[in-house]
Amino acid sequence: MKFKLRSFLQRSFHNDLFKKTQFRLTSLYSGLLILFLVLFIIIVYSLFYTVMLTEQKHETKALARDEARIITEFLIRDQEDPSYRNPGIIVAREEQFFYYVVNTNFEFLLGDELIPETRNNLLTIINNWNFDRDEFLFDSINVTVPKSDGELLYNQDGTPLFETEIRTIDLMMTSHPLIYNGQILGTVFIGKDISFFHELLRGLLVVLLAIAILFFGVAFFISYIMSKRTMVPISEAFTRQREFVADASHELRTPLSVLLSSINAIEMTEPFEQNSYPRKLLSNMKEEVKRMSKLVGDLLTIARSGTSTMEIVNKEIFDFHDPAEKVIQSVQALADTKQITIHFNAPNSLTINGDLEKLKQLLYILLDNAIKYTQNGGAVHVALEMRGDEKESALVIEVKDTGIGISLEDQQRIFDRFYRVDKARTRQLGGHGLGLSIAKWIVDIHGGTIRVTSELNRGSTFTVCIPTTLH
């Protein structure tokens, strides 16, 4: 099951270049739209918060000034008329949770609050507040209130008469000096309940987040439509380009084959000396024609790999052990020219279900790549094994060399078409940056994975895992 799932995911996301590009465009478009939405939400929320908070500060400050004015007027009238008394000078109101008046020694003179049980707590908060430095103080207190509307009453044993609950009250506090005849007599402290303000902010945030989630769905849908329309001309242009490459490659194969046959015929009919100039010319021409033939073949393979059909043409059950040995024998001559030893390790039987020719081509590419980039006198290790059970099995191919290695940065791109780590050296060795791209395509159409682990100057290891079933 895990091999089938992995195959499905790879076919859906990794094998289709246009789906990947469309997904990136969709992510880009929707990301930009969401970015603007997030900025809009932040700006709206910040403006609303700033405006509302400023309004609350102005109201609280106005309450403090009014209380100071009322107390000052009372002191003036009391001074003029000692018989004047107003036992209800100021009382805590709904918009004003408490007021307290303290003298210059910070001794409590008078005050009132909506919930008497909170006085000690509030006086402690005020006592610790440096109101000369901070004009406003924000704090919260927990109070016990009845669940139903009404006054909190207690039994004789001190237990609440009604069922109660704990409620948190958010307070904004400010102060105002009491000045009489040019002297500071004390300070008035005012506390305003801003719990509703905080609840309003939380509600607004929830609404904005809900709008953001809804807008995200709309933005993703719009981005998907936009990216799909954007990919139409690109897909058509790519299809025409792929068809041209395939047609041109197919047409070039015949004249190149004729050239190679003609060169072989000249070599057989003309008795050139071993180191003569004409023989060197023919040898160079023959190598260039072979290189061009290989390039044309690779271009044709790449052109075919760009099609949307990912079916394996010649799927069959076979033993891969003997074909793998023949592939190693075919590159042995190249390895011998560099005194490179090839070590082969595999079980006697590797029965799999796949495309024989493509798997042989895959192994050849990996071996050819390992030999090219391994110094003279090095070694290449090839290991094949079957993993899993009868229901879910996989062919694992590991090709390890002692070559120049690949940097971590280049490891991310070596499977890209026409990408070469060292262009000068690759060109000197006859590479054109298509081998590993073709290898990855072969692995992909088999629903497998290919990865590389490497360290500069210490060699590279290519590991291929191809799920296979015999049913």
N, C-alpha and C positions, 0 to 999 in steps of 0.2 A: 504493500500500500504506500509506504513512504517513497519508494522509487517512482511509482505512478504519480504521486502528488508532486514530487520534485520535477519530474518530466513535464507535468502540466504547467507548473509555475514558470519553468524556464521557457517553454514554448510561448507562454502568454506574455512574458515581460522581457526576456533576454534575447530571444531570437528575432523578434520583430522590431526592426530599427524605428519604423514609423510609429508604432505604438509607444515606444519609449520616448520618442521625440514629442508625440502628442501629449503624453502624460506630463512631460516636463513643461510644455507650453501651458497646459491646463493648470499645473501647480503654480507657474509663474503668474498667469493672469489672475487666478483666484487669490494668490498670495498678495498681489498688488491691491486688489479690491479689498481684501480683508485688512491690509495695512492701513488703507485710507479709512476704513470703517473704524478700526481700533483708534486711530488718531482722532476721528470725529467724536467717538464716545468719550475719549479722555478729555478732549476740549470741552464738550458739552457738560460732562460731569464736573470738571474743574470750575467752569464758569458758574454752574448752578451752585456748587459748594461754596465758592467764593462769595457770590451774591447773597446767598441765604445766611452764611456765617457773618458777613458784614452787617446784614440787617439785624441778626440776633444780637450782635455786639452793640449796635446803636440802641436797640431797645433796652438792653440790660444797663447800658450806661445812662440812658434817659431815666430809667427807674431809680438808679442810684442818685442822680441829681435831684429828682423829685423828692426822694426821701430826705436827702440832706436839706433841701429847701424847706420842707414841712417841719422838720425838727428845729431848724434855725428860726423859723417864724414862731414856733411854739416857745422857744427860749426868749425871743424878744417880747412876746405878749406876756409871758410869765414874769419877765423883768418889769414890765410896765404895770401889770395887774397881778399881784401875787395870788389873788383869789381865783385866777383863771386856771381851770384844769380841764384837760381833755383826755379822759382815760382811754379813749380809742384813737390815739394819735395816728398810729399806723398799724395795720394788721397785714399779715401775709395774704396775698391774693393768688388767684389761679395762675396768673402770668408771672408771679413772683413767689418762689418757693419759700424764701426766708429773707429776713433782714435782721441784722444785728448791729448794735451800736457799742463801741468800746472807747474808753478814754485813751489819753496819751500813754498811759502805762499798760495798755492793752487789757484793761479790766472790763469785764462785761457790765454794761449799764442797763440796757433793755433790748428787747427783740421779740420776734415772733416767727413761727414756721408752720407750714401746713401739717407736718407730722411731728408732734412734740418729741417723740422718741429719738429723733435724729439730732437733737441739739448738741449733745456731747460729741458726737462724731463730727458734726459740722464745725464746732468750735475748735476741735483738734486740727482739722484741715486748715482752717483760717490761721490758726496759731503758727503753723509750719509754712505758711505762704509768705514769700517775700514780695508783697504787693508794690513795694517801691521799684522793683525791677520788672515784674510782670504785671501788666495792666489787667490782664484777664487770666483766670485760672479755670481749667477744665478738669473735672473729677466726677466720679460716680460713687453712689452709695447704695447699699442694699437695705430695703425696708420690708417689714412684714405688713401686709395689707389683707383685708378680707377678700375672698374670691368674689363675693357678691357686693354690689354697691352698698355703701353704708359706713358708719364709724366702727373702728376697731374697738370692741368691748372685751372685757376680761371677767372671768369668774372670780370668786373670792379666793380660790387657791392660786390665782395668777395665770391660769390657762386661758387661751382665747375662747370667747363665747361662740364665735363662728369659725368655719373652716378658713384657713389663711393660706397665703402663698408668698413667696419671696419675689420682690420686683426690684429691678435695678433702675435707678433714676440717674440720668445724666444731667449734670449741672454746669452752668456757665456762671462764674462769679466775678464780680468786680467790686471796687471800693471807691469811696468819695470822701474827702476830708470835710469835717464840720468846722466852719470858720465863723467866729463871732467876735465882733469888735477888733478884727485884725488878728485874732489869736486862734490857733488850732486847738479845738477842744477835744477832738476825738476823730473817729473814722466810722463811716457807715459802710457795712458790707451787705451786698445784695447777691442773691443766688436765684437764677432763673432755670426752670426745668426745660431742658432742650431734648428730652427723650423723643418727643414727636419729630423733631428735626433730624435726629439720627435714624429713626425708623423711616422717615421719608427718604433719606439718602440711601438706606439699604434697599428700600422698595424701588427707587429709581435705578439703582445698580442692577437689581434683578431684571427689571424691564429692559434695560439696555443690553444685558447679556442675552436675554431671550431674543431680542431683535437681532443681535449679532449672530446667534446660532441660526436663526431663520435666514438671515442675509447670507450667511456662509453657504447654505444649501443653494440659494439662488445664484450666488456668485460662482460656485463650482459648476452649476449647470450652464450658466452663460459662458464661462471660460471653456467648458468642454465643447460647446457649439462653436465658439470662436476658433479654438485650436483645431477642431476638425475641419473647418472651412479653410484655415490656413494651410493645412497639410495637403489639401487637394492638389494645387498646382505643383507643390514640391514632389508629391508622390508621382504625378504624371511625368514630371521632368526626370525623376530618377528612373522610372520605368523605361522611358525612351533612351536614357543613357545606358542602362543595363542591357537593353536590347541591342544597342549599337556596339557595346563592348563584346557581347556574345557573338554577334554577326561578324564583327571585324576579326575577333580571335579565331572563329571558325574558318574564315576565308584565308587567314594567314597561315594556317596549319599546312595547307597543301603546298604553297611555294616553299615553305621552310623544309618540308619533307623532301621536296625535289632537290633543293640546294644540298641537303645533307647526303642524299643518295648520290648526287653528282660528285661531291667531294670524295665520298668513299670510292666511287668508280675511278676517279682520277688517281687516287692513291694506289689502287690495285693495278692500274694499267701503265702508269708512268713510274719508271724505276729511279726515283729520286734518292740521292744520298742521304744518309742519316741526319746530318747536321747542315744540309744545304739550305739556302735561302728560300727556294720554292717550297720545300717541305715544311719549313717554319711558317710560311704564309698559309699553306693549306691547314696546318695544325691549328693556327690561330683562328682561321675562318671556321673550322669545324667546331671549335670550342664556343665561338660566338653564336653560331647557328644553334648549337645545343642549348645554350643559355637562353636564346630568344624563343626556342621551342618550349622550354620549360616555363618561361614567363607567359607565353601565349596560353599554354595549358592551365596555368594558375589563374590567369585572367578569366578564362572560360569557366573554370570552377567557381570563382568568386561571383561572376555574373549569374550563374545558375543558383548560387547560394542565396542571392538576394530575392528570389521568388518567395511568395507567401506560402507555397506548398512545402511542408516540412516532412513529407513522407520519405522513407528510405526505399529507394527503387528496387534494389535486389536483396530483400530480406529473406534470410534462409538460416537453417540450423547447420553449423559446421564446427569442426575442431580447429581452433586458432593456433595450436602449437606449431604445426608444420609450416603454415604460412608465415608465422612470426620468424621462424628460423630462416626461411628463404629471404625475408626482408633483411635480416641481419647479414646474410651472405652477400646480398646485393650491395651493401655499403661497406663490406669488409675491405674491398680494394681501396676505397677512399681512406679508411682508417689506417691501412697499412702504409700509405704514403706519408702519414704523419706519425708512424710508430705508436698508434693508439690501440690499446687492448680493449676489446669488447667482451664483457662478462655477461653471460645469459643465464638466467635462473627462472625456470618455469616448471610446473607439473607436466606429466606426460600427456594429460588430457585437459583441454580448455574448451569444452563444448558450450557454445553460446548461440544466440539467435540475433543476427544483425546483418549488416552489409559487409561482406568479406572484402571487396575491393577498397571500400572507403576506410575500413579499419587497417588494412595493409598500408594505405596511403598515410593514415594518421601515424602509424609506427615509423614509417620511413621519414616523415617530416621531423619527428622528434629525434630520431637517430641522426639524421643529416644535420640538424641544428646543433646537437651535442658535439658531433665530430668537428664541425666548422669552428666552433668557439672553444675547443680544447687545444691546449698547446701540445707541441710534439712530445711524445713519450707519456702522454696522459692516459686516462682510462675512462671508459663509459660502462656503466652498470645498467642492465636491462632486467627488470623483474616483472613477471606476469603471474597473477593468481586470481582464483575465484573466491569471492566472499559471499556469505549469506547461506540460505538454504534452498531447497528445491522450489519453494514458492516465490521467494524474493532473493535473487542472486545478482552479483555484479562482477564484471571483469575489471580488475585493477591493473593498470599499466604504470610502471614507474621507470623513468629514464633519468639516471643520475650521472653527471659528468664532473670532471675535475678542472673545468675551464675557467674562463675569466670572470664568470659570475655576472649578476645583474643588480643594479642599484635598486633600492626600494622605490624610488620615484619612477623608474622605468618599468618596474614590475606591474604597475597599474595600467600600462599602455601597450605592452608587448603583443597583445592579441588584437590590437587595432590594425586595420588594413594599411599597408605601406609604411608602418612605423618601424624605424630602425634605431637601435640604441646608439651605435657608432656608425654614422652614414658612410664615412670614408672607409672604415674597415669592412663594413658589410658589403659595400660595392666591390672592394678588392677581393672578397671571398665569393662573390657571385650572387649575393642575396639581393632581394628586392622588396622585402617586407611583407610578403604574402603568405609564407609558409605557416606561421603560427596562427594567422587569421583563418586559414583553411582548416587547420587542425581543430580550432575551436568550433568551427562550423560543423565539422564531422561529429565532434563530441555532442554538440547541441542537438543535431538531428537524431542522435541516439538517446537523447534525454539524459545525458550524463554531465559530469563536471570535470573541469581541468583547472589545476592550480599550480603555481610555481613557488618554490622556496629557494632563495639564493642569497649568496653573500659574495661581495666583490673579491675576486682573486682566490675564491675557495670553491667555486663550482655552483652548479644549479641542479635542482631536482624538479622534474615535471611529473605530476601525479594525475592520472586520468582514472575516473570511476564511471563505468558505463553500466547502467542497470540492464539486465537481460533476463528474459524468461523463455522457457522452452515450450510454452503452451500457446 
